Amino acid sequence: MEGGLSRANDLRIGKGWWLRVLSSLVVLFLLSPLLLLMFFSFNASRNITSWSGFTLDWYAVAFSDRALWIAVRNSLIIAVASTAASTVLGTLAALALGKYSFRGRALFQSLLHVPIIIPEIIFGISLLALFVFIRMPLGIVSIICAHITFSISFVTLIVLAKVRNFDRNLENACLDLGATRLQAFFHVVLPAISPGIIAGALFAFTLSLDDFVVTFFTAGPGSSTLPLKIYSLIKFGITPAVNAVSTILIVLTASTIIAATLIQTGAQTSRAIRLFSYVLLGVIGIALCAFTLFSPREERVVRLYIFAEYIDQSILTDFQKTYGVKVTQDYTNSNEELLSKLQMGATGYDIIVPTGFMVQIMIREGLIAPLNPRNIPNLEHIDPTFRKLWYDPDGRYSVPYAYGFTGFVYNSSVVTDPVDSWNVMWDERYAGKLLMVDDMREVFAVSYIRLGYPPTDTDPSHLRQALELLMRQKPLLRKYEANLINDLLINGDALIAQDWSGNAFRLNQEHPEFKFVLPKEGCMMFIDNMCIPKKSTHKEEAELFLNFLLRPDVSARNMRKILYAMPNPDARRLLDENLRRDTILFPPVDDLSRYRITHDIGEFTIEMERAWTELRGT
């Protein structure tokens, strides 16, 4: 009968060579982005899409990054703990569903699909709300609990398939021969369903190791994982170091998938399965123990919540050696993310780095604490121009950290006409070769400036005019982009791009043909600040760290590393002349009125977000 059905299949599904070729091409297409990423992790160039030779230097950079390996340690601890708990609980749930009938079984089984079906972002927000409501501190424990909640469903469903295929007559025969139920379970049932248990455990481990969204919402101080670290690094551009880290993660994930596949193949490969599983678990266990045992545990600590790669790591080491206070880092990706975490009750951070307009919001919301100037005597090194600005008129809540500008970069070897105005971003001669940053405030600021309005304008009719101007520009753009600006410029996919000064400076250092312009109509300026949250539990240590960071020699080292200007004239004098005199890094700032500094526009932000959605959706 089966053969007859096969011969009667006019479509000959599974019989033709073309299907095998097509399937192979589809798989290759799906894997090609990962293969390309792994290939460029060996690229000598800083730009990931411009090959300039083979090197292992980026792996050396990745392996020497202590913050990275702390994130790896956290990921392993979370993955192992959540896998162990979800495997035990999921297996028990599968046995209950597969072997017994009870009231509500159908409902219980249906509820197992909820974590699988609902969007992860909703799941993450709901878990954050729960943890804040029950006053559970956010950290590694909260992430483990969160990962268990979604891993149990996958483990249960995988093991349940094995339980339902298990021949109950074998268990009954064992009982008839005098075995106890416990003996029957361990000697008959468990070996039969063990491939499903192991596959479920490996699947849970992979899910936990790779998870970003749920971890993003439930992470707290000192609990950044590898996916969070990678995501935060992207803010300063994707480099082959990110590719190297991603390759390590891909290899580890692929290994667990291969192990799960081998486990499902049956008894003929059981020895290979056991060997591979033992080696994999042994490596993970050794790494976990090493990271746990050899990581220092200081009682005095400062927990820093900052953008990735926005501070020189050697400064943190020197501070610890000098004062015996450890600095741990967690990574934020935007002002809005920082605000939402603090508003929802996330605690434990001692220093945060909001931009000026966000400082104003946080002061109004009562989220940051006033500073004690007597504990920060090095405030005297701050340029007076940057003290007591509009967002903190008394200078009580913030210490200016770094600043920069938003102008545009152009390829001077191709764009030979003089360009000094935002008008060039609407020039049809460069259609398809223009980039605008993927940032609502920055994009609308340019439109407002062109129209002659201040970016803080809250007139709805002016917002509509700005939107219409951007609608006319959109067909000329290649895309809105924030992370791959330099790569698109180097490859010739773009000729002119709105960009931030620090990013433009890095590009100009390696490719002098790319020039940075602060348009004559005006441009946006941002000032990032260091503040202490009101719920900080290490305020004294945080102020000590701020004072250390403001030392001219320390600030100079920091500027050399992050390549953003700092309002510390004494530190600037310690820089090499080529940096000190660079007009991209240090445009004149004696009169800040020349620049538009981002302000909080209050409830009007909602209107701007609607306009932004309309712009991006058309």
CORZIZI-V950876 format. One record per pair of residues at least 4 apart in sequence whose ideal C-beta (glycine too) atoms are under 7 Angstrom apart, sorted by sequence separation. I is the first residue (numbers start at 1). J is the second residue. If there is no record, write none. Layout:
[[I | J] [I | J]]
//
This chain:
[[1 | 5] [2 | 6] [3 | 7] [4 | 8] [5 | 9] [9 | 13] [12 | 16] [17 | 21] [18 | 22] [19 | 23] [20 | 24] [21 | 25] [22 | 26] [23 | 27] [24 | 28] [25 | 29] [26 | 30] [27 | 31] [28 | 32] [31 | 35] [32 | 36] [33 | 37] [34 | 38] [35 | 39] [36 | 40] [37 | 41] [56 | 60] [57 | 61] [58 | 62] [59 | 63] [60 | 64] [61 | 65] [65 | 69] [66 | 70] [67 | 71] [68 | 72] [69 | 73] [70 | 74] [71 | 75] [72 | 76] [73 | 77] [74 | 78] [75 | 79] [76 | 80] [77 | 81] [78 | 82] [79 | 83] [80 | 84] [81 | 85] [82 | 86] [83 | 87] [84 | 88] [85 | 89] [86 | 90] [87 | 91] [88 | 92] [89 | 93] [90 | 94] [91 | 95] [92 | 96] [93 | 97] [94 | 98] [95 | 99] [96 | 100] [101 | 105] [104 | 108] [105 | 109] [106 | 110] [107 | 111] [113 | 117] [114 | 118] [118 | 122] [120 | 124] [121 | 125] [122 | 126] [123 | 127] [124 | 128] [125 | 129] [126 | 130] [127 | 131] [128 | 132] [129 | 133] [130 | 134] [138 | 142] [140 | 144] [141 | 145] [142 | 146] [143 | 147] [144 | 148] [145 | 149] [147 | 151] [148 | 152] [151 | 155] [152 | 156] [153 | 157] [154 | 158] [155 | 159] [156 | 160] [159 | 163] [160 | 164] [161 | 165] [162 | 166] [168 | 172] [169 | 173] [170 | 174] [171 | 175] [172 | 176] [173 | 177] [175 | 179] [179 | 183] [180 | 184] [181 | 185] [182 | 186] [183 | 187] [184 | 188] [185 | 189] [186 | 190] [188 | 192] [189 | 193] [190 | 194] [193 | 197] [194 | 198] [195 | 199] [196 | 200] [197 | 201] [198 | 202] [199 | 203] [200 | 204] [201 | 205] [202 | 206] [203 | 207] [204 | 208] [205 | 209] [206 | 210] [207 | 211] [211 | 215] [212 | 216] [214 | 218] [215 | 219] [219 | 223] [224 | 228] [226 | 230] [227 | 231] [228 | 232] [229 | 233] [234 | 238] [238 | 242] [240 | 244] [241 | 245] [242 | 246] [243 | 247] [244 | 248] [245 | 249] [246 | 250] [247 | 251] [248 | 252] [249 | 253] [250 | 254] [251 | 255] [252 | 256] [253 | 257] [254 | 258] [255 | 259] [256 | 260] [257 | 261] [258 | 262] [259 | 263] [260 | 264] [261 | 265] [265 | 269] [269 | 273] [270 | 274] [271 | 275] [272 | 276] [273 | 277] [274 | 278] [275 | 279] [276 | 280] [277 | 281] [278 | 282] [279 | 283] [280 | 284] [281 | 285] [282 | 286] [283 | 287] [284 | 288] [285 | 289] [286 | 290] [287 | 291] [288 | 292] [289 | 293] [290 | 294] [291 | 295] [306 | 310] [311 | 315] [313 | 317] [314 | 318] [315 | 319] [316 | 320] [317 | 321] [318 | 322] [319 | 323] [320 | 324] [333 | 337] [335 | 339] [336 | 340] [337 | 341] [338 | 342] [339 | 343] [340 | 344] [342 | 346] [354 | 358] [357 | 361] [358 | 362] [359 | 363] [360 | 364] [361 | 365] [382 | 386] [388 | 392] [392 | 396] [411 | 415] [415 | 419] [423 | 427] [430 | 434] [439 | 443] [440 | 444] [441 | 445] [443 | 447] [444 | 448] [445 | 449] [446 | 450] [447 | 451] [453 | 457] [459 | 463] [460 | 464] [461 | 465] [462 | 466] [463 | 467] [464 | 468] [465 | 469] [466 | 470] [467 | 471] [468 | 472] [469 | 473] [470 | 474] [473 | 477] [481 | 485] [484 | 488] [485 | 489] [486 | 490] [487 | 491] [499 | 503] [500 | 504] [501 | 505] [502 | 506] [503 | 507] [504 | 508] [505 | 509] [507 | 511] [508 | 512] [519 | 523] [532 | 536] [538 | 542] [539 | 543] [540 | 544] [541 | 545] [542 | 546] [543 | 547] [544 | 548] [545 | 549] [546 | 550] [551 | 555] [552 | 556] [553 | 557] [554 | 558] [555 | 559] [556 | 560] [557 | 561] [558 | 562] [568 | 572] [569 | 573] [575 | 579] [576 | 580] [577 | 581] [578 | 582] [582 | 586] [583 | 587] [601 | 605] [604 | 608] [605 | 609] [606 | 610] [607 | 611] [608 | 612] [609 | 613] [610 | 614] [611 | 615] [612 | 616] [613 | 617] [614 | 618] [14 | 19] [43 | 48] [45 | 50] [118 | 123] [131 | 136] [137 | 142] [174 | 179] [179 | 184] [184 | 189] [185 | 190] [219 | 224] [224 | 229] [306 | 311] [320 | 325] [332 | 337] [341 | 346] [354 | 359] [362 | 367] [363 | 368] [371 | 376] [382 | 387] [388 | 393] [392 | 397] [410 | 415] [419 | 424] [437 | 442] [448 | 453] [457 | 462] [488 | 493] [489 | 494] [499 | 504] [518 | 523] [549 | 554] [550 | 555] [566 | 571] [575 | 580] [592 | 597] [45 | 51] [62 | 68] [136 | 142] [175 | 181] [319 | 325] [320 | 326] [332 | 338] [362 | 368] [373 | 379] [388 | 394] [392 | 398] [437 | 443] [448 | 454] [449 | 455] [488 | 494] [508 | 514] [536 | 542] [548 | 554] [549 | 555] [559 | 565] [579 | 585] [45 | 52] [131 | 138] [262 | 269] [320 | 327] [388 | 395] [436 | 443] [448 | 455] [481 | 488] [507 | 514] [532 | 539] [559 | 566] [40 | 48] [43 | 51] [44 | 52] [97 | 105] [115 | 123] [234 | 242] [319 | 327] [354 | 362] [387 | 395] [489 | 497] [508 | 516] [558 | 566] [572 | 580] [43 | 52] [44 | 53] [175 | 184] [219 | 228] [233 | 242] [410 | 419] [425 | 434] [448 | 457] [453 | 462] [44 | 54] [174 | 184] [215 | 225] [262 | 272] [263 | 273] [445 | 455] [532 | 542] [44 | 55] [131 | 142] [262 | 273] [316 | 327] [555 | 566] [42 | 54] [97 | 109] [215 | 227] [216 | 228] [230 | 242] [485 | 497] [504 | 516] [559 | 571] [42 | 55] [171 | 184] [174 | 187] [215 | 228] [555 | 568] [42 | 56] [174 | 188] [262 | 276] [338 | 352] [386 | 400] [451 | 465] [485 | 499] [212 | 227] [230 | 245] [451 | 466] [478 | 493] [501 | 516] [556 | 571] [560 | 575] [211 | 227] [212 | 228] [230 | 246] [338 | 354] [478 | 494] [530 | 546] [552 | 568] [555 | 571] [559 | 575] [41 | 58] [171 | 188] [210 | 227] [259 | 276] [408 | 425] [486 | 503] [170 | 188] [171 | 189] [259 | 277] [382 | 400] [448 | 466] [451 | 469] [485 | 503] [489 | 507] [550 | 568] [552 | 570] [556 | 574] [127 | 146] [212 | 231] [335 | 354] [339 | 358] [447 | 466] [450 | 469] [552 | 571] [556 | 575] [335 | 355] [338 | 358] [379 | 399] [565 | 585] [259 | 280] [425 | 446] [486 | 507] [490 | 511] [553 | 574] [565 | 586] [127 | 149] [339 | 361] [343 | 365] [444 | 466] [447 | 469] [552 | 574] [563 | 585] [166 | 189] [226 | 249] [302 | 325] [304 | 327] [306 | 329] [308 | 331] [335 | 358] [339 | 362] [376 | 399] [447 | 470] [256 | 280] [300 | 324] [301 | 325] [304 | 328] [307 | 331] [422 | 446] [255 | 280] [300 | 325] [301 | 326] [302 | 327] [303 | 328] [304 | 329] [305 | 330] [306 | 331] [307 | 332] [342 | 367] [371 | 396] [489 | 514] [166 | 192] [298 | 324] [300 | 326] [306 | 332] [370 | 396] [371 | 397] [123 | 150] [166 | 193] [298 | 325] [301 | 328] [303 | 330] [305 | 332] [370 | 397] [422 | 449] [443 | 470] [298 | 326] [422 | 450] [363 | 392] [368 | 397] [163 | 193] [296 | 326] [162 | 193] [360 | 391] [359 | 391] [162 | 195] [305 | 338] [356 | 389] [359 | 392] [115 | 149] [159 | 193] [162 | 196] [357 | 391] [363 | 397] [115 | 150] [161 | 196] [356 | 391] [406 | 442] [116 | 153] [159 | 196] [115 | 153] [158 | 196] [159 | 197] [359 | 397] [359 | 398] [113 | 153] [112 | 153] [158 | 199] [159 | 200] [436 | 477] [158 | 200] [434 | 476] [435 | 477] [438 | 480] [209 | 252] [210 | 253] [310 | 353] [434 | 477] [435 | 478] [437 | 480] [438 | 481] [439 | 482] [112 | 156] [209 | 253] [305 | 349] [434 | 478] [435 | 479] [436 | 480] [437 | 481] [438 | 482] [112 | 157] [155 | 200] [158 | 203] [303 | 348] [431 | 476] [433 | 478] [437 | 482] [154 | 200] [155 | 201] [303 | 349] [305 | 351] [307 | 353] [432 | 478] [435 | 481] [206 | 253] [303 | 350] [304 | 351] [305 | 352] [306 | 353] [426 | 473] [302 | 350] [353 | 401] [425 | 473] [428 | 476] [154 | 203] [155 | 204] [302 | 351] [154 | 204] [206 | 256] [426 | 476] [435 | 485] [205 | 256] [206 | 257] [446 | 498] [151 | 204] [154 | 207] [435 | 488] [202 | 256] [151 | 207] [442 | 498] [151 | 208] [202 | 259] [203 | 260] [506 | 563] [202 | 260] [505 | 563] [93 | 152] [435 | 494] [434 | 494] [147 | 208] [199 | 260] [433 | 494] [437 | 498] [502 | 563] [78 | 140] [82 | 144] [86 | 148] [90 | 152] [94 | 156] [98 | 160] [433 | 495] [434 | 496] [435 | 497] [436 | 498] [437 | 499] [502 | 564] [77 | 140] [81 | 144] [85 | 148] [89 | 152] [93 | 156] [97 | 160] [433 | 496] [435 | 498] [91 | 155] [99 | 163] [147 | 211] [150 | 214] [199 | 263] [78 | 143] [82 | 147] [86 | 151] [90 | 155] [94 | 159] [98 | 163] [198 | 263] [199 | 264] [430 | 495] [74 | 140] [78 | 144] [82 | 148] [86 | 152] [90 | 156] [94 | 160] [98 | 164] [430 | 496] [147 | 214] [83 | 151] [87 | 155] [91 | 159] [95 | 163] [146 | 214] [195 | 263] [516 | 584] [78 | 147] [82 | 151] [86 | 155] [90 | 159] [94 | 163] [195 | 264] [455 | 524] [518 | 587] [525 | 595] [527 | 597] [425 | 496] [450 | 521] [525 | 596] [143 | 215] [146 | 218] [235 | 307] [236 | 308] [424 | 496] [449 | 521] [523 | 595] [524 | 596] [525 | 597] [526 | 598] [235 | 308] [236 | 309] [425 | 498] [449 | 522] [522 | 595] [523 | 596] [522 | 596] [524 | 598] [143 | 218] [232 | 307] [233 | 308] [142 | 218] [143 | 219] [232 | 308] [233 | 309] [508 | 584] [505 | 582] [142 | 220] [411 | 489] [198 | 277] [229 | 308] [445 | 524] [505 | 584] [138 | 218] [143 | 223] [409 | 489] [415 | 495] [504 | 584] [505 | 585] [138 | 219] [139 | 220] [222 | 303] [414 | 495] [415 | 496] [138 | 220] [139 | 221] [221 | 303] [442 | 524] [137 | 220] [139 | 222] [140 | 223] [501 | 584] [139 | 223] [411 | 495] [501 | 585] [410 | 495] [410 | 496] [127 | 214] [131 | 218] [408 | 496] [409 | 497] [124 | 213] [128 | 217] [408 | 497] [124 | 214] [127 | 217] [128 | 218] [408 | 498] [409 | 499] [123 | 214] [127 | 218] [408 | 499] [121 | 213] [124 | 216] [125 | 217] [406 | 498] [407 | 499] [120 | 213] [124 | 217] [120 | 214] [124 | 218] [406 | 500] [407 | 501] [409 | 504] [404 | 500] [405 | 501] [404 | 501] [420 | 517] [422 | 519] [235 | 333] [404 | 502] [409 | 507] [419 | 517] [421 | 519] [232 | 331] [420 | 519] [421 | 520] [422 | 521] [413 | 513] [420 | 520] [421 | 521] [232 | 333] [412 | 513] [229 | 331] [231 | 333] [411 | 513] [228 | 331] [411 | 514] [412 | 515] [409 | 514] [410 | 515] [91 | 197] [222 | 328] [224 | 330] [409 | 515] [221 | 328] [224 | 331] [409 | 516] [410 | 517] [222 | 330] [221 | 330] [407 | 516] [408 | 517] [87 | 197] [90 | 200] [407 | 517] [219 | 330] [407 | 518] [407 | 519] [87 | 200] [405 | 518] [87 | 201] [407 | 523] [87 | 204] [406 | 523] [83 | 201] [86 | 204] [405 | 523] [406 | 524] [405 | 524] [405 | 525] [83 | 204] [82 | 204] [83 | 205] [403 | 525] [404 | 526] [403 | 526] [403 | 527] [83 | 208] [403 | 528] [79 | 205] [82 | 208] [220 | 346] [402 | 528] [221 | 348] [400 | 527] [401 | 528] [220 | 348] [221 | 349] [401 | 529] [79 | 208] [400 | 529] [401 | 530] [78 | 208] [79 | 209] [399 | 529] [398 | 529] [399 | 530] [398 | 531] [75 | 209] [397 | 531] [386 | 527] [455 | 596] [474 | 615] [454 | 596] [456 | 599] [458 | 601] [463 | 607] [467 | 611] [471 | 615] [456 | 601] [463 | 608] [470 | 615] [458 | 604] [78 | 225] [399 | 546] [449 | 596] [460 | 607] [467 | 614] [471 | 618] [463 | 611] [467 | 615] [74 | 223] [74 | 224] [75 | 225] [74 | 225] [75 | 226] [445 | 596] [71 | 224] [71 | 225] [72 | 226] [71 | 226] [71 | 228] [441 | 598] [71 | 229] [402 | 562] [404 | 564] [68 | 229] [371 | 532] [404 | 565] [402 | 564] [403 | 565] [368 | 531] [369 | 532] [402 | 565] [368 | 532] [369 | 533] [402 | 566] [403 | 567] [444 | 608] [368 | 533] [369 | 534] [401 | 566] [367 | 533] [368 | 534] [367 | 534] [369 | 536] [376 | 543] [400 | 567] [366 | 534] [375 | 543] [382 | 550] [440 | 608] [362 | 531] [375 | 544] [378 | 547] [381 | 550] [440 | 609] [356 | 526] [359 | 529] [369 | 539] [376 | 546] [377 | 547] [355 | 526] [356 | 527] [372 | 543] [376 | 547] [379 | 550] [381 | 552] [355 | 527] [359 | 531] [371 | 543] [375 | 547] [378 | 550] [440 | 612] [355 | 528] [356 | 529] [378 | 551] [353 | 528] [354 | 529] [353 | 529] [68 | 245] [353 | 530] [354 | 531] [62 | 241] [351 | 530] [352 | 531] [61 | 241] [351 | 532] [352 | 533] [386 | 567] [58 | 240] [62 | 244] [350 | 532] [405 | 587] [58 | 241] [62 | 245] [349 | 533] [383 | 567] [58 | 243] [59 | 244] [382 | 567] [383 | 568] [58 | 244] [350 | 536] [382 | 568] [383 | 569] [349 | 536] [381 | 568] [347 | 535] [350 | 538] [381 | 570] [48 | 238] [405 | 595] [48 | 239] [342 | 533] [350 | 541] [351 | 542] [48 | 240] [350 | 542] [46 | 239] [351 | 545] [48 | 243] [43 | 240] [41 | 240] [40 | 240] [41 | 243] [40 | 243] [41 | 244] [80 | 284] [385 | 589] [385 | 590] [37 | 243] [41 | 247] [385 | 592] [76 | 284] [80 | 288] [138 | 346] [37 | 246] [38 | 247] [37 | 247] [138 | 348] [76 | 287] [77 | 288] [137 | 348] [38 | 250] [76 | 288] [132 | 344] [132 | 345] [76 | 291] [77 | 292] [34 | 250] [128 | 344] [325 | 541] [73 | 291] [327 | 545] [73 | 292] [325 | 544] [323 | 544] [69 | 291] [73 | 295] [319 | 545] [319 | 548] [302 | 538] [301 | 538] [302 | 541] [315 | 554] [361 | 600] [301 | 541] [302 | 542] [360 | 600] [300 | 541] [356 | 597] [357 | 598] [315 | 557] [356 | 598] [357 | 599] [302 | 545] [315 | 558] [355 | 598] [357 | 600] [238 | 483] [312 | 557] [67 | 313] [237 | 483] [238 | 484] [312 | 558] [66 | 313] [311 | 558] [234 | 483] [237 | 486] [312 | 561] [311 | 562] [310 | 562] [309 | 562] [67 | 329] [237 | 503] [50 | 487] [49 | 487] [47 | 486] [48 | 487] [47 | 487] [50 | 490] [50 | 491] [49 | 491] [47 | 490] [46 | 510]]
//
